[in-house]
Amino acid sequence: MHWKDLPIQRFMRDKSRSEFKWLSTLVERFHSPYEHEALTPETRTAISDQAAIMAGSTRDDVGEVPEDIKRYVKKVALYAYRILDKDMEKLMAGGRSDEEIYEATLAAILGSNLGRLERGLALVEGDTELVARMDAQNKTIVT
């Protein structure tokens, strides 16, 4: 799924919500290639999508998160307050650089917060079909 097709992006376009313009710009820049990237845009998007699903949203065609980062992404998305130095040390021992860990952390934070926002907007708008899809997909990822 292209980042422009995310539920939050469609909401911002459909509603012409100027208060979300900064968020749209942030998401666009995050999912685009840049000069000193440590992770590919596809990997950042996959991490962000997984975290959004964990936070209660839904995504189609989620990319594959590298195996060595999956547990860390789940911890950032659901239990950020439990992250310790040993989590970073474990990733570094597995060959991950500071920059890769930083980008994975940002992707997980962005995805989980967008997921929570999307779920909240769906609930406020009374979109019970979307909420049911979110619940079903969340159960397959979190367990």
Wavefront OBJ file of the C-alpha trace (Angstrom):
o trace
v 0.000 0.000 0.000
v 1.327 3.410 -0.891
v 1.514 5.851 2.015
v -0.929 8.172 0.198
v -3.581 5.442 0.505
v -3.390 5.153 4.304
v -6.715 5.777 6.039
v -5.384 8.907 7.728
v -4.251 10.364 4.388
v -7.669 9.683 2.832
v -9.345 11.299 5.861
v -7.230 14.415 5.503
v -7.978 14.704 1.781
v -11.700 13.953 2.113
v -12.307 16.298 5.021
v -9.904 19.073 3.926
v -8.714 19.176 7.517
v -6.075 21.898 7.661
v -5.180 20.944 11.248
v -3.729 17.668 9.909
v -1.648 19.229 7.115
v 1.570 19.043 9.168
v 0.952 15.349 9.805
v 0.480 14.653 6.111
v 3.783 16.396 5.357
v 5.560 14.403 8.081
v 4.256 11.073 6.763
v 5.175 12.002 3.174
v 8.744 12.886 4.118
v 9.186 9.837 6.317
v 8.174 7.386 3.604
v 10.378 9.026 0.944
v 14.034 8.186 0.250
v 16.614 10.592 1.614
v 20.368 10.976 1.386
v 21.645 9.387 4.610
v 19.022 6.722 5.212
v 20.016 3.655 7.195
v 16.855 1.661 6.401
v 15.133 1.558 3.025
v 11.812 3.359 2.602
v 10.183 -0.077 2.178
v 11.559 -1.286 5.517
v 10.506 1.924 7.303
v 7.031 1.591 5.784
v 6.763 -2.092 6.796
v 7.765 -1.244 10.380
v 5.330 1.670 10.475
v 2.500 -0.484 9.070
v 3.100 -3.301 11.578
v 3.117 -0.822 14.456
v -0.112 0.804 13.187
v -1.833 -2.582 13.129
v -0.598 -3.338 16.650
v -2.044 -0.003 17.781
v -5.461 -0.914 16.421
v -5.552 0.281 12.812
v -5.561 -1.695 9.557
v -3.281 -1.910 6.534
v -3.300 -3.829 3.247
v -0.206 -5.415 1.709
v 2.058 -4.978 4.729
v 5.735 -5.443 3.904
v 8.004 -7.811 5.780
v 9.729 -6.443 8.882
v 13.258 -7.826 9.291
v 13.191 -10.727 11.747
v 15.787 -9.236 14.116
v 13.720 -6.043 14.582
v 10.201 -7.530 14.993
v 10.289 -7.933 18.769
v 11.725 -4.437 19.212
v 9.017 -2.904 16.989
v 6.318 -4.624 19.037
v 7.864 -3.320 22.245
v 8.040 0.256 20.923
v 4.478 0.140 19.566
v 2.822 -1.389 22.626
v 5.171 -1.059 25.606
v 7.558 1.836 24.926
v 7.942 2.506 28.642
v 9.612 -0.918 29.025
v 12.506 -0.309 26.618
v 15.887 -0.726 28.289
v 19.538 -0.353 27.309
v 19.742 -4.121 26.895
v 17.178 -3.903 24.045
v 19.517 -1.577 22.146
v 22.552 -3.675 23.013
v 20.838 -6.786 21.680
v 20.093 -5.079 18.349
v 23.653 -3.767 18.127
v 25.057 -7.207 18.918
v 22.957 -8.495 16.011
v 24.688 -6.049 13.665
v 22.261 -3.118 13.685
v 23.768 0.375 13.663
v 22.636 3.287 15.846
v 21.078 4.878 12.756
v 19.083 1.753 11.888
v 17.785 1.465 15.447
v 16.894 5.162 15.451
v 14.973 4.899 12.157
v 13.203 1.703 13.287
v 12.202 3.478 16.506
v 10.826 6.487 14.611
v 8.943 4.216 12.198
v 7.360 2.266 15.053
v 6.429 5.456 16.928
v 4.944 7.076 13.830
v 3.015 3.944 12.867
v 1.614 3.228 16.324
v 0.458 6.822 16.821
v -1.094 7.023 13.348
v -2.831 3.721 14.072
v -4.311 5.075 17.288
v -5.432 8.273 15.536
v -7.023 6.339 12.661
v -8.851 4.029 15.045
v -10.115 6.990 17.071
v -11.332 8.791 13.953
v -13.116 5.630 12.740
v -14.839 5.285 16.120
v -15.857 8.962 16.209
v -17.256 8.752 12.680
v -19.141 5.547 13.524
v -17.446 3.452 10.818
v -18.199 0.083 12.431
v -17.088 -1.872 9.347
v -13.603 -0.315 9.450
v -13.351 -0.850 13.209
v -14.252 -4.555 12.738
v -11.508 -4.897 10.078
v -9.050 -3.193 12.440
v -9.933 -5.595 15.255
v -9.565 -8.661 13.022
v -6.175 -7.621 11.632
v -4.883 -6.571 15.051
v -5.542 -10.059 16.473
v -3.381 -11.691 13.769
v -0.397 -9.376 14.369
v -0.268 -8.943 18.160
v -0.609 -12.595 19.157
l 1 2 3 4 5 6 7 8 9 10 11 12 13 14 15 16 17 18 19 20 21 22 23 24 25 26 27 28 29 30 31 32 33 34 35 36 37 38 39 40 41 42 43 44 45 46 47 48 49 50 51 52 53 54 55 56 57 58 59 60 61 62 63 64 65 66 67 68 69 70 71 72 73 74 75 76 77 78 79 80 81 82 83 84 85 86 87 88 89 90 91 92 93 94 95 96 97 98 99 100 101 102 103 104 105 106 107 108 109 110 111 112 113 114 115 116 117 118 119 120 121 122 123 124 125 126 127 128 129 130 131 132 133 134 135 136 137 138 139 140 141 142 143
